[in-house]
Amino acid sequence: MKKYIFASMPIILGVLSFLIFMVKGSNVAPDGTLEEPFFLIPIGFLLLFIGFICVVGVALISINKKTQYVK
C-alpha cells in the first residue's frame, strides 16, 4: 500500500501546483507588465504525467507479481 502512496505523490504535487497558481493569481505591475506564476502550469502537467505513469507502472508490476505466485 505504501508503494501506491509513494507513486501518487507527483499527482498530489501537480494538483497542488495548479491550486497555488489559481490562488496566487496574476496582476499588472505599474509599468504595465503582467506578473503571474506561469511556471506552475507546465510543472503541474509534468508532475501529473509522471504520477500517472508511476501509478500505472506500480500497478502493472503488482499484477505481474501476483500472477507469478499463482502459477
N, C-alpha and C positions, 0 to 999 in steps of 0.2 A: 504494500500500500504506500510506503514511503517513496517508492520509485515513481509513482504517478504524481505525487505531490511535488517531488523534485522536477519532474518533466513538465509540469504545468506552471512552474514559476515564471517562465518567459511570457506565458499568456497573461498572467496576472500583472506583470510589469508592463506589458503592452497596453492593456486596458487602463492601467494607472497613468501611463504617459498621455493617453487620449484625454483622460479626465483632467489631468493637470493643464493640458492645452486649452480645454474648454473653460476651466475655472480662471486661469490666468488671463485669458482673453488677449485683445490687442488694443493698441491706442496709437494716436498720431502725435508725434513729437512736435514741439513748437516750430521746428524748421521744416515740417511737412513730411518727414519720413515715417513710414509705418514700422512700429515696433511690435513684433509678435514672436512667440516661441515656435517658429515654423519647424525647427529641427526635431520637435517631438513627434510630428506626424510620420516621417519615414522611419524613425526609431520604433515607434509603436507598431507599424506594419511589419517591420523586420522581426521584432520580438514575437508578434502573433504568429508569423510564419514559422519561425524557429520552434515555438512552443507546440504548434500543431504537428510539426514533423517529429519532435521528440515524443509526444504522447502516442502518435501512431507507431513509431518505432518501438517504444517500450511495450505497447500492446501486442504488436506482432511477435516480438521476442518472447513475451509471456505466453502467448498462444502456442508458439513453436515448442517451448519447453514443456507445456502441458501435453502436447501430442506425442512428444518423445517418451514421456513417462507411461503413456497408455500402451504403447507398442511393446 
